Every structure is written in C-alpha cells, then in structure tokens.
Amino acid sequence: MSTMHIKFNNIRDLADARYAAAAMAEWVGFTVGKADSLPVGKIQEILGWCSGPKLVLEPDASVTWDMLQAYLSVLPVDGIECTELQFQTWAEQPEMQSLSIILLGENSTGSISHSAQPAAAGVAHIWNITAALSQPEKVTDQQPFGISVDCTESEELISKNFDTWNYFFESIGVF
C-alpha cells in the first residue's frame, strides 16, 4: 500500500494526541473558535507532550481572519482545515502561503469529505473514517490519499478505549 496520510480531528486531550503519534498520523487537528474549543494554553501543553504529527487548526465557521491570525501568532501551526469560503477569504494573506490547506466540503453522497493539497499535486480526497463503521478492506483496496479520524472526549482519561481503532489500524497495515 502506498503511503496513506492520517489526520486526527478535534483532539481533546493528551491521550488522543499520543495515540495519533503512535499511529504515525501526518496531522493532529484542534478545533478553534467554538465555545467548547480547548484554550490555547491547553493546546500548547498537549503539543509539548506529543511530537511527530503536524498541527492543523480547524477554525469554526465564525472565526474571522483576525481571530485566526491570533492563533497563528502563538501556536506552531502547519496547516488549516477550513471551508472553501474561508479559504477564498484568507488565501491571499501572507501567513497562509506557508501552510498546508485541508478543504472541507460535501461529497456526492452529501456527507462531509475532506481534501488536502499535497505539495506538488492537486487537491486529493481524504476519507472521513469512523472505525466502528468502516470496512478496512475498502480502505486498503481503494488506497485514498488519506483518512480523517474524529476524536471524542471521554469523561475520564482512564476510560478511553482504543481497541476499535487498534483493530482498524492493524487491518489497514498501520500498526
């Protein structure tokens, strides 16, 4: 299988970030601009304990350029995951020129899809994956450019169970 890029979305805690690093994820994403978004200090703390994946900010639709620029000034951001409209609004900003861009959109079935702009190619599709509902053989057969994984918050870190993800990643040959 060719190299598949993995992105973990909406990182909520250190356990998710460390799991993403162990899965050799290309990117870890942190939602910003929502009422329940992690504060910048918490994102910095998590990043301090986790190395490997690149940091992608996932700004809410309400985030303005000034708000995004404030995050860019204090976090080591490698990429932005945004809507097409946000990208069109922000694309000419000098800070955007050095960032990887992951565009959110809808695919033909109406469900959310992700696409990423690899360095020397066009926009490539990244499948949004839910381990419990996904069929690993489809991923290995169709070999998408990448997959996007949603993280969830647990009441207690000790209760996090990654068994379903472990099985999924083992099945597609990541572990």
C-alpha positions in Angstrom: 0.0 0.0 0.0 1.3 3.5 -0.8 1.8 6.0 1.9 -1.6 6.9 3.4 -1.8 10.2 5.3 -3.8 10.2 8.6 -5.4 13.2 10.3 -6.9 13.0 13.8 -9.6 15.7 14.1 -10.8 17.6 17.2 -8.1 16.4 19.5 -9.4 16.9 23.0 -6.7 15.5 25.3 -3.2 14.1 25.5 -4.4 10.5 25.1 -5.8 11.3 21.6 -2.6 13.2 20.6 -0.3 10.4 21.8 -2.5 7.8 20.0 -2.3 9.9 16.8 1.5 10.0 17.1 1.7 6.2 17.7 -0.5 5.7 14.6 2.1 7.8 12.7 -0.5 10.4 11.8 0.5 13.2 9.5 -1.7 15.7 11.2 -3.5 16.4 14.5 -6.3 18.9 14.4 -7.6 21.2 17.1 -10.9 23.0 16.7 -10.8 26.7 17.5 -13.5 29.3 17.8 -16.2 27.3 19.3 -17.4 27.7 22.9 -16.1 24.2 23.8 -12.7 24.6 22.0 -9.6 23.9 24.0 -7.8 27.1 25.2 -4.5 27.9 23.6 -2.6 27.0 26.8 -4.1 23.5 26.8 -3.2 23.0 23.1 0.3 24.1 23.8 0.5 21.7 26.8 -0.7 18.8 24.7 1.8 19.6 21.9 4.6 19.8 24.4 4.0 16.2 25.4 3.4 14.9 21.9 5.8 15.1 18.9 5.5 13.9 15.4 2.2 14.9 13.8 1.9 18.4 12.3 -0.6 20.8 13.9 -3.7 21.7 11.9 -6.2 24.3 13.2 -9.8 23.6 12.5 -11.5 27.0 12.7 -15.2 27.2 13.3 -17.2 29.0 10.5 -17.5 32.0 12.8 -13.7 32.5 13.0 -12.5 35.8 11.4 -9.1 36.3 9.9 -8.1 38.4 12.9 -9.1 35.6 15.3 -7.2 33.0 13.2 -4.1 35.3 13.0 -4.1 35.5 16.8 -3.9 31.6 16.9 -1.2 31.6 14.2 0.9 34.0 16.3 1.1 31.8 19.4 0.9 28.2 18.0 3.3 26.3 15.7 0.6 25.8 13.0 1.5 23.7 10.0 -2.0 23.7 8.3 -5.5 25.0 8.3 -8.6 22.9 7.8 -11.3 25.3 6.5 -14.3 25.7 4.3 -13.9 26.7 0.7 -15.4 30.1 1.6 -12.9 30.6 4.4 -10.0 29.6 2.1 -11.2 32.1 -0.6 -11.3 34.8 2.0 -7.9 34.1 3.6 -5.9 32.7 0.7 -4.1 36.0 -0.1 -2.9 36.5 3.4 0.9 36.1 3.6 0.7 33.8 6.6 -1.4 31.3 4.5 1.3 30.8 1.9 3.4 28.5 4.1 0.5 26.4 5.4 -1.0 23.2 4.2 -4.6 23.6 3.4 -7.3 20.9 4.0 -10.6 21.9 2.5 -13.9 20.8 3.9 -16.7 20.1 1.6 -19.5 17.7 0.7 -19.0 14.7 -1.4 -21.6 13.3 -3.9 -23.5 11.4 -1.1 -23.9 14.6 0.9 -21.7 13.6 3.7 -18.7 15.6 4.8 -15.5 14.9 3.0 -12.0 16.4 3.4 -9.5 17.1 0.8 -5.9 18.2 1.2 -3.5 20.0 -1.0 -0.3 17.9 -1.2 2.8 19.9 -2.0 3.3 19.1 -5.7 -0.2 17.9 -6.8 -3.8 18.9 -7.0 -6.3 18.6 -4.2 -6.6 15.0 -3.0 -9.5 13.4 -1.3 -9.2 12.4 2.4 -11.9 10.0 3.6 -13.7 10.7 6.9 -13.5 7.4 8.8 -15.4 6.1 11.8 -13.5 3.0 12.9 -16.6 1.1 14.2 -18.5 1.7 10.9 -15.7 1.5 8.4 -14.6 -1.5 6.4 -10.8 -1.8 6.5 -10.7 -3.7 3.2 -12.3 -0.8 1.3 -9.6 1.5 2.6 -6.8 -0.9 1.6 -8.4 -1.7 -1.8 -9.1 1.9 -2.8 -6.0 3.4 -1.3 -7.2 7.0 -0.6 -4.6 9.8 -0.3 -5.6 9.9 3.4 -8.1 9.3 6.1 -9.6 11.6 8.6 -10.4 10.3 12.1 -12.7 12.0 14.6 -11.7 12.0 18.3 -14.2 12.1 21.1 -13.9 13.4 24.6 -14.1 11.0 27.5 -15.2 11.8 31.0 -12.1 10.2 32.4 -8.9 9.6 30.5 -8.6 6.2 32.2 -11.8 5.1 30.5 -10.6 5.8 26.9 -10.6 2.6 24.9 -8.7 2.5 21.6 -9.4 -1.2 20.9 -11.7 -0.4 17.9 -9.1 1.9 16.4 -6.3 -0.6 17.1 -8.2 -3.2 15.2 -8.9 -0.8 12.3 -5.3 0.4 12.0 -3.9 -3.1 12.3 -6.3 -4.2 9.5 -5.1 -1.5 7.1 -1.5 -2.1 8.0 -0.6 1.0 10.0 0.3 -1.0 13.1 
